[in-house]
Amino acid sequence: MQDTSIEAASIPQTAPAQAGSPFRHIIMVCRSGADFARLRPAWEALAATCPPSLDFTYCEVAAARAFALGETVSVVLVSDGTVLVALWPVIIVRRGAYRVARALGCGNDQEYAGPLVADPADVRLYAAALEGLCGVGADVLEIFFVEQNSPLAAALANVPQSWVLRAIPERWRRVDGYWIGLCAFTTYDAFLATRPESLRGTLRRCARRLAEQGVVEYGWCQDADDAREVLTWLFANKRRWARARGFDASFLMDDEVRDFFIDLAGRIELVSTPLVYFVKLDGTPVAASVNLVGPRSIEYFITTYDESYAACSVGNLIVDSMVRWAHASGRDFDFRPFFSAYKARWTNQKSRYESHFVILTLRGRLAELPLAAQQLRRVVRKVRALAGG
């Protein structure tokens, strides 16, 4: 476990540990960007194990947007003596009679949730972080996409959770996630040789076909202006795509998520970070993706392509280019949860994920009512779909 000293300037009164626990908790309530910035030294000392959506700058952008709405951010810091071993930032929002703690994020609720810990294999650290969340003043904790059989899942098994979700069959609660384990392959071509010939042949043919139509560029935005231009195209195209299919994707119907990533692009080093990847034809995007880039993996987070170029399989071409980069940089490639046929063709690994609603107070049981209504609507949709089929 990495030893990380907590900056003295960042320590408020330390909460006493429970009897027999080696851990102590600090809860920092942040109401401004200046408050949040005090956490950077301690936060970044844990960065070697940091999943992309818990990068300090990523969370700083999310916190700034929360402060602009008058909301507060609480950060649970867990120490073993004077050594920081975990932290968990959450935004606290009111829903009627109860308050919800939820992850800092871009606004689409699709990030992997959980704490940042010094040793990702140590279930005690996740349990200690969960214990600390009881002091943030929330009644419910929403935590999305927790990997099955992970240390976090083991810790969650020992805390009170939604009765409604526990009553739902496992096959309804859990979703498959798809990723490529690249570290075992000495070259990218060695990995590609394991994929179906139908995919490999398609890549070769479609790359030639696209090149016949103009000048093709594969790469990522390396300055904020280019990132803004491609992000504007990406979200406008994705919005048209969702509307044409009648998809209920509320985060695409306004500019909140787009503006989050435009802001983020202005704060990070884009030259070395493929936050916004693209395929361009004669200077115009025909495929693009927003990616969450961590020290161990790159997540294919929000994607789109111009359907006018579907015959050139530009979606597969952008994946091919990005996976090459991931392999060259020593990272795995994560397609994230939910099935798509193209994911199945590319991936060599699968995981299962489940979302959790942790009840922190008795008042938190009020959250069962909207959860029950949500699941009832889900059942009705499934019954209608079966009847229509």
Kinemage of the C-alpha trace (Angstrom):
@kinemage 1
@onewidth
@group {chain A} dominant
@subgroup {mainchain}
@vectorlist {calphas} color= white
{ca met a 1} P 0.000 0.000 0.000
{ca gln a 2} L 1.288 3.453 -0.898
{ca asp a 3} L 2.041 5.711 2.066
{ca thr a 4} L 0.483 9.115 1.449
{ca ser a 5} L 0.811 11.822 4.057
{ca ile a 6} L -2.217 14.078 4.428
{ca glu a 7} L -1.397 17.746 4.035
{ca ala a 8} L -1.792 19.395 7.439
{ca ala a 9} L -3.498 22.402 5.848
{ca ser a 10} L -6.237 20.111 4.551
{ca ile a 11} L -7.190 18.422 7.812
{ca pro a 12} L -10.259 19.559 9.772
{ca gln a 13} L -11.224 17.908 13.035
{ca thr a 14} L -10.712 14.167 12.651
{ca ala a 15} L -13.711 11.975 13.408
{ca pro a 16} L -13.102 9.151 15.898
{ca ala a 17} L -12.868 5.658 14.497
{ca gln a 18} L -15.324 2.957 15.409
{ca ala a 19} L -14.170 0.633 18.155
{ca gly a 20} L -11.533 -1.747 16.816
{ca ser a 21} L -11.102 0.103 13.523
{ca pro a 22} L -7.587 1.235 12.525
{ca phe a 23} L -9.034 3.976 10.307
{ca arg a 24} L -10.074 7.529 10.992
{ca his a 25} L -12.318 9.682 8.825
{ca ile a 26} L -12.138 13.280 7.732
{ca ile a 27} L -15.111 14.894 6.011
{ca met a 28} L -14.302 18.033 4.072
{ca val a 29} L -17.294 20.096 2.965
{ca cys a 30} L -16.405 22.194 -0.075
{ca arg a 31} L -18.489 25.177 -1.139
{ca ser a 32} L -16.089 26.763 -3.607
{ca gly a 33} L -13.342 25.953 -6.050
{ca ala a 34} L -10.806 27.272 -3.546
{ca asp a 35} L -12.036 24.778 -0.937
{ca phe a 36} L -11.766 21.936 -3.426
{ca ala a 37} L -8.297 22.968 -4.623
{ca arg a 38} L -6.890 22.398 -1.122
{ca leu a 39} L -7.336 18.676 -1.721
{ca arg a 40} L -5.088 18.487 -4.795
{ca pro a 41} L -1.780 17.482 -3.083
{ca ala a 42} L -3.299 14.614 -1.110
{ca trp a 43} L -5.532 13.573 -4.013
{ca glu a 44} L -2.774 13.417 -6.590
{ca ala a 45} L -0.582 11.371 -4.256
{ca leu a 46} L -3.078 8.540 -4.855
{ca ala a 47} L -3.127 9.061 -8.626
{ca ala a 48} L -1.186 5.884 -9.469
{ca thr a 49} L -4.352 3.874 -8.793
{ca cys a 50} L -6.760 6.510 -10.097
{ca pro a 51} L -9.595 5.452 -12.427
{ca pro a 52} L -10.131 8.135 -15.099
{ca ser a 53} L -13.346 9.544 -13.654
{ca leu a 54} L -11.613 10.097 -10.286
{ca asp a 55} L -8.789 12.144 -11.746
{ca phe a 56} L -8.534 15.384 -9.742
{ca thr a 57} L -9.085 17.698 -12.721
{ca tyr a 58} L -12.094 15.690 -13.901
{ca cys a 59} L -13.689 15.978 -10.462
{ca glu a 60} L -12.645 19.623 -10.160
{ca val a 61} L -14.649 20.478 -13.288
{ca ala a 62} L -17.656 18.578 -11.904
{ca ala a 63} L -17.300 20.333 -8.549
{ca ala a 64} L -17.125 23.774 -10.197
{ca arg a 65} L -20.400 23.074 -11.993
{ca ala a 66} L -21.985 21.972 -8.703
{ca phe a 67} L -20.827 25.141 -6.933
{ca ala a 68} L -22.304 27.245 -9.748
{ca leu a 69} L -25.695 25.675 -8.925
{ca gly a 70} L -25.308 26.419 -5.217
{ca glu a 71} L -24.637 22.803 -4.287
{ca thr a 72} L -21.951 21.466 -1.974
{ca val a 73} L -19.371 18.723 -2.393
{ca ser a 74} L -18.262 16.505 0.470
{ca val a 75} L -15.063 14.492 0.390
{ca val a 76} L -14.490 11.619 2.775
{ca leu a 77} L -10.797 11.088 3.520
{ca val a 78} L -9.758 7.897 5.254
{ca ser a 79} L -6.452 7.727 7.092
{ca asp a 80} L -4.481 5.024 8.777
{ca gly a 81} L -2.775 7.201 11.342
{ca thr a 82} L -1.358 10.133 9.342
{ca val a 83} L -1.354 8.163 6.075
{ca leu a 84} L -4.112 8.785 3.522
{ca val a 85} L -5.475 5.461 2.272
{ca ala a 86} L -8.750 6.436 0.570
{ca leu a 87} L -10.913 9.347 -0.472
{ca trp a 88} L -14.442 9.532 -1.830
{ca pro a 89} L -15.882 12.747 -3.297
{ca val a 90} L -19.663 13.081 -3.552
{ca ile a 91} L -22.123 15.785 -4.410
{ca ile a 92} L -25.109 16.106 -2.080
{ca val a 93} L -28.461 16.847 -3.743
{ca arg a 94} L -31.962 17.031 -2.310
{ca arg a 95} L -34.796 14.922 -3.733
{ca gly a 96} L -37.985 15.826 -1.961
{ca ala a 97} L -37.749 14.691 1.648
{ca tyr a 98} L -34.365 12.979 1.394
{ca arg a 99} L -30.813 13.833 0.374
{ca val a 100} L -28.714 11.817 -2.068
{ca ala a 101} L -24.934 11.454 -2.242
{ca arg a 102} L -23.750 10.779 -5.762
{ca ala a 103} L -20.485 10.698 -7.663
{ca leu a 104} L -18.965 13.813 -9.155
{ca gly a 105} L -19.276 13.429 -12.901
{ca cys a 106} L -20.019 14.949 -16.277
{ca gly a 107} L -23.809 14.726 -15.880
{ca asn a 108} L -24.804 11.505 -17.651
{ca asp a 109} L -24.394 9.164 -14.638
{ca gln a 110} L -22.302 6.739 -16.694
{ca glu a 111} L -18.946 6.877 -14.890
{ca tyr a 112} L -17.749 3.948 -12.823
{ca ala a 113} L -18.477 4.969 -9.241
{ca gly a 114} L -16.589 4.377 -6.042
{ca pro a 115} L -13.742 5.728 -3.920
{ca leu a 116} L -10.113 6.305 -4.793
{ca val a 117} L -8.004 3.938 -2.668
{ca ala a 118} L -4.299 3.381 -2.122
{ca asp a 119} L -4.618 -0.385 -2.616
{ca pro a 120} L -7.453 -1.364 -4.993
{ca ala a 121} L -7.292 -4.984 -3.778
{ca asp a 122} L -7.897 -4.149 -0.086
{ca val a 123} L -11.590 -4.533 0.741
{ca arg a 124} L -11.012 -2.883 4.137
{ca leu a 125} L -10.365 0.458 2.471
{ca tyr a 126} L -13.675 0.359 0.594
{ca ala a 127} L -15.481 -0.592 3.799
{ca ala a 128} L -13.804 2.274 5.650
{ca ala a 129} L -14.771 4.741 2.904
{ca leu a 130} L -18.386 3.534 3.053
{ca glu a 131} L -18.347 3.991 6.803
{ca gly a 132} L -17.150 7.556 6.357
{ca leu a 133} L -20.022 8.358 3.980
{ca cys a 134} L -22.454 7.948 6.868
{ca gly a 135} L -21.229 11.328 8.080
{ca val a 136} L -21.778 13.414 4.938
{ca gly a 137} L -25.377 14.353 5.740
{ca ala a 138} L -27.014 12.275 3.003
{ca asp a 139} L -29.751 9.656 3.357
{ca val a 140} L -28.952 7.568 0.266
{ca leu a 141} L -25.791 6.822 -1.700
{ca glu a 142} L -26.198 6.170 -5.430
{ca ile a 143} L -23.291 4.197 -6.856
{ca phe a 144} L -23.321 3.062 -10.475
{ca phe a 145} L -21.503 0.306 -12.356
{ca val a 146} L -19.783 -1.606 -9.584
{ca glu a 147} L -17.916 -4.623 -10.922
{ca gln a 148} L -19.217 -7.966 -9.671
{ca asn a 149} L -16.809 -9.800 -7.326
{ca ser a 150} L -14.664 -6.682 -6.887
{ca pro a 151} L -13.473 -5.536 -3.439
{ca leu a 152} L -15.992 -2.672 -3.599
{ca ala a 153} L -18.808 -5.141 -4.299
{ca ala a 154} L -17.654 -7.205 -1.306
{ca ala a 155} L -17.767 -4.135 0.936
{ca leu a 156} L -21.219 -3.176 -0.350
{ca ala a 157} L -22.533 -6.629 0.560
{ca asn a 158} L -22.272 -5.623 4.236
{ca val a 159} L -24.241 -2.360 4.185
{ca pro a 160} L -28.016 -1.694 4.035
{ca gln a 161} L -29.273 -1.412 0.457
{ca ser a 162} L -32.526 -0.896 -1.416
{ca trp a 163} L -35.085 -3.639 -0.780
{ca val a 164} L -36.607 -2.951 -4.185
{ca leu a 165} L -33.395 -3.621 -6.083
{ca arg a 166} L -32.576 -6.650 -3.960
{ca ala a 167} L -35.928 -8.152 -4.976
{ca ile a 168} L -35.201 -7.818 -8.701
{ca pro a 169} L -33.805 -10.920 -10.437
{ca glu a 170} L -30.039 -10.827 -10.863
{ca arg a 171} L -30.256 -10.933 -14.650
{ca trp a 172} L -32.189 -7.643 -14.524
{ca arg a 173} L -29.834 -5.947 -12.084
{ca arg a 174} L -26.557 -6.723 -13.797
{ca val a 175} L -25.127 -5.731 -17.160
{ca asp a 176} L -22.169 -7.038 -19.105
{ca gly a 177} L -19.117 -4.899 -19.718
{ca tyr a 178} L -16.659 -5.453 -22.561
{ca trp a 179} L -12.954 -4.710 -22.674
{ca ile a 180} L -9.715 -5.675 -24.380
{ca gly a 181} L -6.835 -6.989 -22.310
{ca leu a 182} L -3.886 -5.765 -24.359
{ca cys a 183} L -0.961 -6.164 -21.986
{ca ala a 184} L -0.466 -9.845 -22.848
{ca phe a 185} L 0.272 -9.035 -26.505
{ca thr a 186} L 3.758 -8.009 -27.578
{ca thr a 187} L 2.414 -6.212 -30.656
{ca tyr a 188} L -0.903 -4.781 -31.761
{ca asp a 189} L -0.918 -7.079 -34.781
{ca ala a 190} L -0.604 -10.063 -32.438
{ca phe a 191} L -3.811 -8.964 -30.750
{ca leu a 192} L -5.576 -8.232 -34.039
{ca ala a 193} L -4.719 -11.726 -35.272
{ca thr a 194} L -6.983 -13.107 -32.516
{ca arg a 195} L -10.029 -11.263 -33.879
{ca pro a 196} L -12.337 -12.743 -36.534
{ca glu a 197} L -11.167 -12.479 -40.126
{ca ser a 198} L -14.487 -10.796 -40.899
{ca leu a 199} L -13.352 -7.877 -38.719
{ca arg a 200} L -9.772 -7.761 -39.975
{ca gly a 201} L -10.867 -7.893 -43.610
{ca thr a 202} L -13.478 -5.191 -43.031
{ca leu a 203} L -10.846 -2.874 -41.561
{ca arg a 204} L -8.591 -3.218 -44.599
{ca arg a 205} L -11.352 -2.771 -47.155
{ca cys a 206} L -13.061 0.108 -45.411
{ca ala a 207} L -9.830 2.014 -44.806
{ca arg a 208} L -9.133 1.852 -48.556
{ca arg a 209} L -12.710 2.820 -49.417
{ca leu a 210} L -12.638 5.853 -47.124
{ca ala a 211} L -9.225 6.948 -48.449
{ca glu a 212} L -10.662 6.949 -51.979
{ca gln a 213} L -13.110 9.686 -50.933
{ca gly a 214} L -10.586 12.246 -49.724
{ca val a 215} L -7.817 12.972 -47.237
{ca val a 216} L -8.294 10.854 -44.109
{ca glu a 217} L -6.870 11.807 -40.707
{ca tyr a 218} L -6.857 9.606 -37.604
{ca gly a 219} L -5.902 11.172 -34.296
{ca trp a 220} L -7.030 13.304 -31.392
{ca cys a 221} L -7.583 16.970 -30.638
{ca gln a 222} L -4.397 18.540 -29.328
{ca asp a 223} L -5.657 22.036 -28.534
{ca ala a 224} L -8.779 23.409 -26.886
{ca asp a 225} L -10.184 25.053 -30.021
{ca asp a 226} L -10.049 21.834 -32.034
{ca ala a 227} L -11.571 19.952 -29.103
{ca arg a 228} L -14.449 22.429 -28.910
{ca glu a 229} L -15.135 22.058 -32.639
{ca val a 230} L -15.122 18.253 -32.617
{ca leu a 231} L -17.115 18.033 -29.370
{ca thr a 232} L -19.763 20.353 -30.796
{ca trp a 233} L -20.054 18.105 -33.859
{ca leu a 234} L -20.028 14.923 -31.766
{ca phe a 235} L -22.889 15.883 -29.463
{ca ala a 236} L -24.999 17.445 -32.233
{ca asn a 237} L -24.627 14.267 -34.312
{ca lys a 238} L -25.343 12.039 -31.302
{ca arg a 239} L -28.461 14.085 -30.520
{ca arg a 240} L -29.782 13.668 -34.070
{ca trp a 241} L -29.068 9.941 -33.872
{ca ala a 242} L -30.987 9.563 -30.581
{ca arg a 243} L -33.980 11.588 -31.791
{ca ala a 244} L -34.212 9.621 -35.021
{ca arg a 245} L -34.542 6.407 -33.016
{ca gly a 246} L -36.754 7.758 -30.246
{ca phe a 247} L -34.139 6.993 -27.578
{ca asp a 248} L -34.641 8.506 -24.135
{ca ala a 249} L -31.158 9.937 -23.610
{ca ser a 250} L -31.803 13.079 -21.590
{ca phe a 251} L -28.112 13.973 -21.317
{ca leu a 252} L -28.021 14.444 -25.101
{ca met a 253} L -30.975 16.808 -25.191
{ca asp a 254} L -29.082 19.753 -23.657
{ca asp a 255} L -25.486 20.909 -23.683
{ca glu a 256} L -24.517 20.134 -20.075
{ca val a 257} L -22.324 17.105 -20.831
{ca arg a 258} L -20.841 18.667 -23.961
{ca asp a 259} L -19.890 21.805 -22.036
{ca phe a 260} L -18.346 19.697 -19.261
{ca phe a 261} L -15.901 18.147 -21.710
{ca ile a 262} L -15.204 21.458 -23.423
{ca asp a 263} L -14.276 22.841 -20.001
{ca leu a 264} L -12.169 19.766 -19.215
{ca ala a 265} L -10.345 20.043 -22.549
{ca gly a 266} L -9.268 23.550 -21.573
{ca arg a 267} L -7.665 22.340 -18.342
{ca ile a 268} L -5.662 19.244 -19.302
{ca glu a 269} L -2.637 18.469 -21.446
{ca leu a 270} L -4.296 17.433 -24.695
{ca val a 271} L -1.108 16.762 -26.647
{ca ser a 272} L -0.473 13.595 -24.640
{ca thr a 273} L -4.093 12.789 -23.721
{ca pro a 274} L -6.543 11.540 -26.397
{ca leu a 275} L -9.594 12.976 -24.655
{ca val a 276} L -11.346 13.665 -27.983
{ca tyr a 277} L -10.449 11.176 -30.718
{ca phe a 278} L -11.603 11.507 -34.325
{ca val a 279} L -11.555 10.276 -37.876
{ca lys a 280} L -11.695 13.252 -40.255
{ca leu a 281} L -12.308 13.275 -43.983
{ca asp a 282} L -11.018 16.410 -45.720
{ca gly a 283} L -10.883 18.120 -42.333
{ca thr a 284} L -14.463 17.270 -41.276
{ca pro a 285} L -15.216 14.691 -38.548
{ca val a 286} L -16.917 11.500 -39.702
{ca ala a 287} L -16.431 9.668 -36.377
{ca ala a 288} L -15.458 10.880 -32.913
{ca ser a 289} L -15.362 9.794 -29.308
{ca val a 290} L -14.887 11.223 -25.847
{ca asn a 291} L -12.510 9.009 -23.900
{ca leu a 292} L -11.618 8.737 -20.228
{ca val a 293} L -7.879 8.150 -20.086
{ca gly a 294} L -6.377 6.655 -16.941
{ca pro a 295} L -2.963 5.226 -16.052
{ca arg a 296} L -4.092 1.668 -16.782
{ca ser a 297} L -6.891 1.909 -19.335
{ca ile a 298} L -8.704 4.107 -21.807
{ca glu a 299} L -12.509 4.095 -21.688
{ca tyr a 300} L -14.489 4.508 -24.914
{ca phe a 301} L -17.031 6.753 -23.202
{ca ile a 302} L -19.275 8.680 -25.649
{ca thr a 303} L -19.084 7.898 -29.356
{ca thr a 304} L -20.722 8.731 -32.642
{ca tyr a 305} L -20.198 8.523 -36.372
{ca asp a 306} L -21.661 10.048 -39.527
{ca glu a 307} L -24.135 7.501 -40.865
{ca ser a 308} L -23.430 8.728 -44.403
{ca tyr a 309} L -20.159 6.803 -44.074
{ca ala a 310} L -21.569 3.632 -42.559
{ca ala a 311} L -20.449 1.669 -45.623
{ca cys a 312} L -16.867 2.630 -44.745
{ca ser a 313} L -17.323 1.325 -41.193
{ca val a 314} L -15.846 4.502 -39.727
{ca gly a 315} L -16.843 3.340 -36.245
{ca asn a 316} L -14.554 0.323 -36.517
{ca leu a 317} L -11.818 2.454 -38.061
{ca ile a 318} L -11.770 4.822 -35.089
{ca val a 319} L -11.693 1.859 -32.688
{ca asp a 320} L -8.785 0.336 -34.613
{ca ser a 321} L -6.798 3.563 -34.369
{ca met a 322} L -7.552 4.036 -30.683
{ca val a 323} L -6.773 0.452 -29.673
{ca arg a 324} L -3.422 0.803 -31.436
{ca trp a 325} L -2.721 3.830 -29.257
{ca ala a 326} L -3.837 2.001 -26.113
{ca his a 327} L -1.508 -0.912 -26.833
{ca ala a 328} L 1.433 1.396 -27.597
{ca ser a 329} L 0.877 3.260 -24.311
{ca gly a 330} L 0.573 0.096 -22.196
{ca arg a 331} L -3.144 0.429 -21.468
{ca asp a 332} L -6.152 -1.850 -21.785
{ca phe a 333} L -9.168 -0.690 -23.788
{ca asp a 334} L -12.563 -0.544 -22.092
{ca phe a 335} L -15.757 -0.496 -24.181
{ca arg a 336} L -17.739 -0.175 -20.938
{ca pro a 337} L -21.101 -1.762 -20.054
{ca phe a 338} L -23.982 -2.719 -22.346
{ca phe a 339} L -23.901 -5.028 -25.314
{ca ser a 340} L -23.250 -3.996 -28.896
{ca ala a 341} L -22.331 -6.375 -31.681
{ca tyr a 342} L -19.178 -4.437 -32.520
{ca lys a 343} L -17.976 -4.738 -28.917
{ca ala a 344} L -18.328 -8.511 -29.039
{ca arg a 345} L -16.178 -8.643 -32.183
{ca trp a 346} L -13.398 -6.576 -30.674
{ca thr a 347} L -13.197 -7.707 -27.060
{ca asn a 348} L -11.445 -10.611 -25.401
{ca gln a 349} L -12.676 -9.959 -21.835
{ca lys a 350} L -16.033 -9.491 -20.118
{ca ser a 351} L -17.064 -8.217 -16.699
{ca arg a 352} L -20.427 -7.803 -14.991
{ca tyr a 353} L -21.623 -4.636 -13.319
{ca glu a 354} L -24.395 -3.653 -10.956
{ca ser a 355} L -25.629 -0.340 -9.585
{ca his a 356} L -26.342 0.078 -5.870
{ca phe a 357} L -28.490 2.308 -3.683
{ca val a 358} L -27.052 2.313 -0.168
{ca ile a 359} L -29.407 3.386 2.603
{ca leu a 360} L -27.483 5.657 4.972
{ca thr a 361} L -30.387 6.721 7.249
{ca leu a 362} L -33.926 5.588 8.009
{ca arg a 363} L -35.219 8.512 5.926
{ca gly a 364} L -33.340 7.014 3.008
{ca arg a 365} L -36.004 4.315 2.714
{ca leu a 366} L -38.178 6.972 1.054
{ca ala a 367} L -36.058 6.380 -2.040
{ca glu a 368} L -37.694 2.960 -2.385
{ca leu a 369} L -40.869 4.600 -3.753
{ca pro a 370} L -39.357 6.140 -6.926
{ca leu a 371} L -37.199 3.040 -7.374
{ca ala a 372} L -40.303 0.835 -7.274
{ca ala a 373} L -42.084 3.095 -9.775
{ca gln a 374} L -39.054 2.990 -12.065
{ca gln a 375} L -38.934 -0.788 -12.005
{ca leu a 376} L -42.677 -1.027 -12.626
{ca arg a 377} L -42.276 1.112 -15.748
{ca arg a 378} L -39.455 -1.179 -16.814
{ca val a 379} L -41.678 -4.247 -16.446
{ca val a 380} L -44.464 -2.569 -18.437
{ca arg a 381} L -42.037 -1.763 -21.273
{ca lys a 382} L -40.819 -5.370 -21.372
{ca val a 383} L -44.374 -6.751 -21.408
{ca arg a 384} L -45.348 -4.393 -24.230
{ca ala a 385} L -42.258 -5.335 -26.190
{ca leu a 386} L -43.039 -9.041 -25.814
{ca ala a 387} L -46.683 -8.483 -26.764
{ca gly a 388} L -45.658 -6.492 -29.809
{ca gly a 389} L -43.213 -9.226 -30.862
